[in-house]
Amino acid sequence: MLACDPNLGYPGRMDSYSGLAMNQSVAFDDVLDAAERLDADAQAELVAILSRRLAERGRQRVMEAVAQARQEFAAGQCPTMTAAEIVREALA
């Protein structure tokens, strides 16, 4: 992750919203059952739509993380590091 805080999570992670996930389990089962009733072409289209939406959410999370990291860097909250130092820290 690009932000200075290594413990910073991504918004929307299910472990951050375990109560919400539990409340949605019935709805998830209903959606899954409905998807299984679709014909093969409709299921493939549903998978494609969901994949595009997930990819877009992932891109949005990366953009948010980059924006936050840039703000932290501009505020002097991140030390300047060489590429070798970053790799060494990442491998530690």
C-alpha positions in Angstrom: 0.0 0.0 0.0 1.3 3.4 -0.8 0.1 5.3 2.3 2.6 5.7 5.2 0.4 3.8 7.7 1.0 0.1 7.0 -2.1 -0.8 9.0 -4.4 1.3 6.8 -7.1 -0.9 5.3 -9.0 -0.6 2.2 -12.5 0.9 2.5 -15.1 -1.8 1.8 -13.2 -4.7 3.3 -15.6 -7.2 4.7 -13.5 -7.8 7.8 -14.1 -4.1 8.7 -17.8 -4.6 8.3 -18.4 -8.0 9.8 -21.8 -7.0 11.2 -22.9 -5.8 7.8 -21.6 -9.0 6.2 -23.7 -11.1 8.6 -26.8 -9.1 7.8 -26.3 -9.5 4.1 -25.8 -13.2 4.2 -29.4 -14.0 3.6 -29.5 -11.4 0.7 -26.3 -13.0 -0.7 -27.9 -16.4 -0.7 -31.0 -15.0 -2.5 -28.8 -13.4 -5.1 -26.8 -16.5 -5.6 -30.0 -18.6 -6.0 -31.3 -16.0 -8.5 -28.1 -16.2 -10.5 -28.3 -19.9 -10.7 -31.7 -19.7 -12.2 -30.3 -17.6 -15.1 -29.4 -19.2 -18.4 -25.7 -19.7 -19.2 -25.5 -16.5 -21.3 -27.1 -14.4 -18.7 -24.8 -15.9 -16.0 -21.8 -15.1 -18.2 -23.0 -11.5 -18.7 -23.6 -11.2 -14.9 -20.0 -12.4 -14.2 -18.6 -9.9 -16.8 -20.6 -7.0 -15.2 -19.5 -7.9 -11.7 -15.9 -8.3 -12.8 -15.9 -4.8 -14.4 -17.4 -3.3 -11.3 -14.9 -5.0 -9.0 -12.1 -3.8 -11.2 -13.4 -0.2 -11.1 -13.7 -0.4 -7.3 -10.1 -1.6 -7.1 -8.9 1.2 -9.3 -10.8 3.7 -7.1 -9.2 2.2 -3.9 -5.7 2.6 -5.5 -6.5 6.2 -6.5 -7.6 7.0 -3.0 -4.5 5.4 -1.5 -2.3 7.3 -3.8 -4.0 10.6 -3.0 -3.7 9.9 0.7 0.0 9.0 0.4 0.7 12.1 -1.6 -1.0 14.2 1.1 1.0 12.5 3.8 4.2 13.0 1.8 3.4 16.7 1.2 2.7 17.2 4.9 6.1 15.7 5.7 4.6 12.6 7.4 6.6 10.2 5.2 10.4 9.9 5.1 12.1 10.2 1.7 13.5 6.8 0.8 15.6 5.3 -2.0 14.2 2.4 -4.0 16.6 0.0 -2.3 15.3 1.2 1.1 11.7 0.7 0.1 12.5 -2.8 -1.2 14.4 -3.7 2.0 11.6 -2.4 4.2 9.0 -4.3 2.1 11.0 -7.6 2.4 11.5 -7.2 6.2 
